[in-house]
Structure formats: structure tokens, C-alpha cells
């Protein structure tokens, strides 16, 4: 890795107004990531990195900024537990030369901020924005059904990417996402000024309805090219007073999501999504299949394993039964053979063999051969 760093091109300050520096182009990290500066983020520097098999995104934070290091670790821990097509994936995490790096999935697309029309009087079509919002609802519904629920808390056009080829939505930044904690009354002032709910600023504990507020504020910002919010926090200009192409039904839905009191908003993102679908019947295809939480997936996995093990045990039992049957047959055959030998062959053998000792003469004949000049004499001696 290069020991030198370049100043940030635009010279903008970073966290706590500390000046930021970046790695020179084509610096190699961890002997494999060839980086190129992309932009700055809420915590530090963001690079694109080239690999032999593709690209990735790398977030960098200064190791001397302990709060940022903790936040980056929290983001890593949060995302690596998630499994949804609308959420970027984590590939690597490491420290080098006093900086910490989080390697993430590269999304071939643009943020919604980049997709906003450059002309202040041209707005994105309502159907396009509603389609994006329905996809975001699906992602939030997944997060809110985790146990414990995960509250995203920082939805805004900068954190939403649209894939070039598919038009699918990806949420890319989980730096301030938090799991819902029972008994905690406030969460602190995290979030983006444009879209943050009153709860983000100490008005209560953030929960699923806080994400509903930030989604409504995000839709308002997209449909008005960012001109909808008044100088005072949580107060918005009438949507249709800026963009007359927005339907009254959609304006009513967004206004409900932006209610100051959580009890007056939609209580779940499913309710919000269903309301949006009513304004755009043609977008019914965005309605997802029933969401499977990690707990559901775990049960499903255990069930599959149990079924497979059961099948395996059954096959083994069949093999055991077959082996026992074979051994039993062999033993029966062996018993038959032994019985045949004992009761048929052996008795016949006994009959064929004489049972009495034959008479054997006890006489011994001796033949004495005399020399040639004498007669042979035979002696018989009897016992």
C-alpha cells in the first residue's frame, strides 16, 4: 500500500471537520483491491475497487476516529446478518496503515439523487416513484419482521440505488440502522435532516413507523426535486402545489405517512405498500411473496435437514433389514445342511462301515531260506 495520500479533490471537511485525504488512484489494498476514489460518505471515503472477477465498493474510515470505527463495525455486523436481494452484501473487512476498510457489493446503477431531473420544472413520473417506493416497502418489511426488528432510520435518495439493467432497488448504507430495543424511550439524533422523523431528534423511540415517515419524506423529496420541505423541520409544502402531475390519492397517502404523531401514520409498511398499490394497479407485480425472516429460514432449514436425515435413516434401516434377512437365510441353509449331514449322510455312513473286527490269524509263517546246498525248512509256530 502507498504510504502517501492525496488531498480530497473538493477539499470538503470530513467527520468533526477533520480534513480528509484519499488514496492515490490504483493503490493496492490487501494485495488485491486496486482502488479508485469515488466519493465521500457520512463516515469517510468511498472507493471503487477492481478485482480479476469484477468490481466492489470499499468504505474507508480513519482509525484515529474511534466513533467512526465503531460505526463501521456495526454496519458490518448488521449487514452480514441480512439476506435480501434489495440489500447490498458484505465481502471483507480489514485494517491497513491505520485505516479500516469495509468491502461491499458493487451495484451497477445510480442513486436516486443522480436520477433526479436537472431541470427544476421537470419531475419523475409518479408511476416510477411509486414503483420504487413499493420495492422499498418490501425491503423494509423484511427488516421489520426480523427478530428483533431492524429499523433502517436513514432512508434518503442518496442511500437508494437503482440497478441499470433491471430497475431493481438496492439500499446501500446501514451506518445508523439499529435493532429495536424494548424499554428504550429515545435513540438520539441520527438520520438525514431532509427525511428524519421527529423521533430521530429525541421525540421518541424510532420504530417501524419512523421508517414509514422517512419513506414518505423521501417520496416527497423525489417528486418535488427536493423543493418540498420548508425551512422548519417536519413541515412540508403541499406536494401538488409544486408538482401538479401528482395524483390527489398519492398526495393523501404521503401526507399520512408524514404525520407528526406515529399513531397517525400507517402502522406497518405493508399497510403503506397496499395503499400505494391501489394508486397504481399495474404495479401489482411488485407485491412480494410472503416474507421469510431468518427465524423462518432457520426452521425451514431444520425441517429439510430432518426430512433428509429421516430419509437417510429409513434407507439405512432398509439396508439393515436386508442384511439381517440375508444372514437369516444363510443360517437356515446352513442348519439344513448340518441337519442333512447329521440325520441322513452320517447314519448311512455308519451302516456302510463294519462294526466288528475281522478275524485275523495270529499265526506267523516264517520262511527260512537255507543256503543252496541245504533243503529249505518251513517252521510253523502258533501263538
C-alpha positions in Angstrom: 0.0 0.0 0.0 1.2 3.5 -0.7 2.4 5.5 2.3 1.3 8.7 0.7 -2.2 10.2 0.5 -3.7 12.9 -1.7 -5.9 15.8 -0.6 -9.6 15.4 -1.3 -10.4 16.9 -4.7 -13.0 19.3 -3.5 -11.3 20.0 -0.1 -14.5 19.4 1.9 -14.1 18.5 5.6 -14.9 15.2 7.0 -16.2 13.9 10.4 -15.9 16.6 13.1 -14.5 19.0 10.4 -11.3 17.0 10.1 -9.6 17.3 6.7 -9.9 14.3 4.5 -7.3 12.7 2.3 -7.6 9.9 -0.2 -5.5 7.1 -1.5 -3.9 7.7 -4.9 -5.5 6.1 -7.9 -4.6 2.4 -8.4 -3.3 1.9 -4.9 -3.4 -1.8 -4.0 -5.1 -2.8 -0.7 -4.6 -6.2 0.9 -2.6 -7.2 -2.2 -5.7 -7.5 -4.4 -8.0 -4.4 -4.3 -7.0 -1.8 -6.8 -8.8 1.3 -5.6 -10.1 4.5 -7.2 -11.7 7.4 -5.4 -15.5 7.6 -5.9 -17.0 10.0 -3.4 -17.2 10.9 0.3 -19.8 9.4 2.6 -21.2 10.1 6.0 -18.3 8.4 7.7 -15.4 8.7 5.4 -14.1 7.9 1.9 -15.7 5.6 -0.6 -13.7 3.9 -3.4 -14.5 1.6 -6.2 -12.1 -1.4 -6.4 -11.2 -3.7 -9.3 -10.8 -7.4 -8.9 -10.0 -10.0 -11.5 -13.6 -11.2 -11.4 -15.4 -7.8 -11.1 -15.8 -4.7 -9.0 -16.6 -3.9 -5.4 -17.1 -0.8 -3.2 -14.8 -0.1 -0.3 -15.6 2.2 2.6 -12.7 3.7 4.5 -12.6 5.4 7.9 -9.7 6.8 9.8 -8.6 4.6 12.6 -8.0 7.5 14.9 -11.7 8.3 14.8 -13.0 5.7 17.3 -16.6 6.6 16.7 -16.3 6.0 13.0 -14.5 2.7 13.5 -17.3 1.5 15.9 -19.9 2.7 13.4 -18.2 0.8 10.5 -18.0 -2.3 12.6 -21.7 -2.0 13.5 -22.6 -1.6 9.8 -20.6 -4.8 9.0 -22.2 -6.7 11.8 -25.7 -5.6 10.7 -25.4 -6.3 7.0 -23.7 -9.6 7.2 -26.7 -11.0 9.1 -29.1 -10.0 6.4 -30.2 -11.9 3.3 -32.3 -9.9 0.8 -31.9 -9.1 -2.8 -32.6 -5.4 -2.1 -29.7 -5.1 0.4 -26.0 -4.9 -0.6 -23.7 -7.7 0.7 -20.5 -7.6 2.7 -17.4 -9.3 1.3 -14.5 -8.3 3.5 -13.3 -6.2 6.5 -9.7 -5.3 7.3 -7.3 -2.7 8.7 -4.3 -1.4 6.9 -1.9 1.5 7.6 -4.1 2.9 10.3 -7.4 2.9 8.3 -10.3 0.5 8.4 -12.0 -0.8 5.3 -15.4 -2.4 4.6 -15.7 -4.2 1.2 -19.2 -4.3 -0.2 -21.1 -5.4 -3.2 -20.8 -3.2 -6.3 -24.1 -2.0 -7.7 -24.2 -1.3 -11.4 -26.6 1.6 -11.2 -27.2 5.1 -9.9 -28.6 6.7 -6.7 -32.0 8.3 -7.0 -30.3 11.6 -6.3 -28.3 11.1 -9.5 -31.5 10.2 -11.4 -33.4 13.4 -10.5 -34.0 15.7 -13.5 -31.5 18.5 -13.8 -34.3 20.9 -14.8 -36.2 22.2 -11.7 -39.6 22.1 -13.6 -39.3 18.5 -14.8 -40.3 15.7 -12.4 -40.0 12.0 -12.4 -43.3 10.2 -13.3 -45.5 9.3 -10.4 -45.6 5.6 -11.5 -41.8 5.4 -11.5 -41.5 6.8 -8.0 -44.4 4.7 -6.7 -42.8 1.6 -8.1 -39.5 2.4 -6.3 -41.4 3.1 -3.1 -43.2 -0.3 -3.3 -39.9 -2.1 -3.7 -38.5 -0.1 -0.7 -41.6 -1.2 1.3 -40.7 -4.8 0.5 -37.2 -4.3 1.8 -38.4 -2.5 5.0 -41.0 -5.2 5.6 -38.2 -7.8 5.6 -36.2 -5.7 8.1 -39.1 -5.0 10.3 -40.1 -8.7 10.5 -36.7 -9.7 11.9 -36.5 -10.7 15.5 -35.7 -8.2 16.9 -36.9 -5.8 14.2 -34.2 -3.8 12.4 -35.0 -0.1 11.9 -33.2 1.4 8.9 -33.5 5.0 10.1 -31.7 6.8 7.3 -33.7 6.4 4.2 -33.0 9.2 1.6 -32.4 9.5 -2.1 -28.6 9.2 -1.6 -28.9 5.8 0.0 -31.2 4.2 -2.6 -29.7 2.8 -5.8 -31.5 1.7 -9.0 -29.8 -1.0 -11.0 -29.2 -0.1 -14.6 -30.4 -3.3 -16.3 -33.2 -4.3 -14.0 -34.6 -1.2 -12.4 -34.4 -3.0 -9.1 -33.8 -1.1 -5.8 -30.8 -1.6 -3.6 -30.3 0.0 -0.2 -26.6 0.7 0.3 -26.0 2.3 3.7 -26.7 0.7 7.1 -24.5 3.0 9.2 -27.2 4.2 11.6 -29.6 1.2 11.4 -30.5 -0.2 14.8 -32.3 -3.2 16.2 -35.4 -2.2 18.1 -34.8 -2.3 21.8 -37.6 -2.8 24.2 -37.8 -0.3 27.1 -35.7 2.4 25.5 -37.5 5.7 25.1 -35.2 7.6 22.7 -32.5 6.8 20.2 -30.7 10.0 19.7 -30.5 12.4 16.7 -29.5 10.1 13.9 -30.7 10.4 10.3 -30.7 12.9 7.5 -32.2 16.4 8.1 -34.4 16.2 5.0 -36.1 12.9 5.8 -35.6 12.3 9.5 -38.7 11.8 11.7 -39.4 13.7 14.9 -38.4 10.5 16.8 -34.9 10.8 15.3 -34.5 14.1 17.2 -35.5 12.9 20.6 -39.2 13.0 20.0 -39.5 9.3 21.0 -38.1 5.9 20.1 -37.6 5.1 16.5 -39.6 2.1 15.3 -41.1 0.8 12.1 -43.3 3.9 11.8 -40.2 6.1 11.8 -39.1 4.3 8.6 -42.5 4.9 7.2 -42.0 8.6 7.8 -38.6 8.6 6.2 -40.0 6.8 3.1 -42.8 9.3 2.8 -40.3 12.2 3.2 -38.1 10.5 0.5 -41.0 10.2 -1.9 -41.9 13.9 -1.3 -38.3 14.9 -2.0 -38.2 12.9 -5.2 -41.5 14.1 -6.6 -40.6 17.7 -5.9 -36.9 17.6 -6.8 -36.0 18.4 -3.2 -38.1 21.6 -3.1 -40.9 20.3 -0.8 -39.6 20.8 2.7 -40.0 24.1 4.5 -37.2 25.7 6.5 -38.8 24.5 9.7 -38.2 20.8 10.4 -41.1 18.3 9.8 -43.1 20.8 7.8 -43.6 20.2 4.1 -45.1 22.3 1.3 -48.2 20.8 -0.4 -47.0 18.2 -2.8 -49.4 19.2 -5.6 -48.6 22.8 -5.2 -45.1 22.0 -6.6 -45.8 19.1 -8.8 -49.3 19.2 -10.3 -48.9 15.8 -12.0 -49.1 14.0 -8.7 -52.5 12.5 -8.1 -54.6 13.5 -5.1 -54.7 9.9 -3.9 -50.9 9.7 -3.8 -50.6 13.1 -2.1 -53.0 11.9 0.6 -51.0 8.7 1.2 -47.7 10.6 1.5 -49.3 13.1 3.8 -50.5 10.3 6.1 -47.0 8.8 6.2 -45.6 12.2 7.3 -47.9 12.7 10.3 -46.0 14.1 13.3 -47.5 11.5 15.6 -46.5 7.9 14.9 -50.0 6.8 15.8 -51.5 8.8 12.9 -49.2 7.2 10.3 -49.5 3.8 8.6 -48.6 1.4 11.3 -46.8 -1.1 9.1 -45.0 -0.8 5.8 -47.4 -3.4 4.5 -50.3 -1.0 5.0 -48.3 1.7 3.3 -47.4 -0.6 0.4 -51.0 -1.8 -0.1 -52.2 1.9 -0.2 -49.6 2.6 -2.8 -50.6 -0.4 -4.9 -54.2 0.9 -5.0 -53.0 4.1 -6.8 -51.1 2.0 -9.4 -52.9 -1.3 -10.1 -50.4 -2.0 -12.9 -47.6 -2.3 -10.2 -49.2 -5.3 -8.5 -46.2 -7.4 -9.7 -44.2 -5.6 -7.1 -46.1 -7.3 -4.3 -43.7 -9.8 -2.9 -44.2 -13.4 -1.8 -44.7 -13.9 1.9 -41.6 -12.7 3.7 -39.4 -15.3 5.3 -37.5 -14.0 8.3 -34.1 -15.6 9.4 -36.1 -17.4 12.0 -38.4 -18.8 9.3 -35.5 -19.8 7.2 -33.8 -21.5 10.1 -37.0 -23.5 10.8 -37.2 -24.4 7.1 -33.6 -25.5 7.1 -34.1 -27.6 10.2 -37.2 -29.2 8.6 -35.3 -30.0 5.4 -32.4 -31.5 7.4 -34.8 -33.5 9.5 -36.5 -34.8 6.4 -33.2 -35.7 4.8 -32.0 -37.4 7.9 -35.3 -39.3 8.2 -34.9 -40.4 4.6 -31.3 -41.5 5.3 -32.3 -43.4 8.4 -35.1 -45.2 6.5 -32.6 -46.3 3.8 -30.1 -47.4 6.4 -32.9 -49.4 8.2 -33.8 -51.0 4.9 -30.2 -52.0 4.4 -30.0 -53.4 7.9 -33.2 -55.4 7.4 -31.9 -56.7 4.1 -28.6 -57.7 5.7 -30.4 -59.4 8.6 -32.7 -61.3 6.2 -29.7 -62.5 4.2 -27.9 -63.7 7.3 -31.0 -65.4 8.5 -31.4 -67.2 5.1 -27.8 -68.3 5.2 -28.2 -69.6 8.8 -31.3 -71.6 7.8 -29.5 -73.0 4.8 -26.5 -73.9 7.0 -28.8 -75.5 9.5 -30.4 -77.6 6.8 -27.0 -78.7 5.5 -25.9 -79.7 9.0 -29.2 -81.5 9.6 -28.9 -83.3 6.3 -25.3 -84.4 7.3 -26.3 -85.4 10.8 -29.5 -87.3 10.1 -29.1 -88.7 6.6 -25.5 -88.9 5.5 -23.8 -89.9 8.7 -26.3 -92.8 9.6 -25.7 -94.3 6.1 -22.0 -94.0 6.5 -22.2 -95.9 9.8 -24.1 -98.7 8.1 -21.6 -99.0 5.3 -18.6 -99.4 7.7 -18.3 -102.9 9.5 -18.9 -102.7 13.2 -16.9 -105.9 14.2 -13.2 -106.5 14.0 -12.3 -109.1 11.3 -10.7 -112.4 12.3 -7.0 -112.0 11.9 -4.8 -115.0 12.1 -2.3 -114.9 14.9 -0.1 -117.4 13.2 3.0 -116.1 11.7 4.6 -118.0 8.9 8.3 -117.8 8.7 10.2 -118.9 5.6 13.7 -119.7 6.2 15.8 -119.8 3.2 18.6 -122.2 3.6 21.8 -122.0 1.8 21.7 -123.5 -1.7 23.4 -126.7 -0.6 20.8 -127.4 2.1 17.0 -128.0 2.0 14.6 -125.3 2.8 12.8 -125.9 6.1 9.5 -124.3 6.9 8.7 -123.7 10.6 5.2 -123.1 11.7 4.7 -121.5 15.0 1.4 -120.7 16.5 0.7 -118.5 19.4 
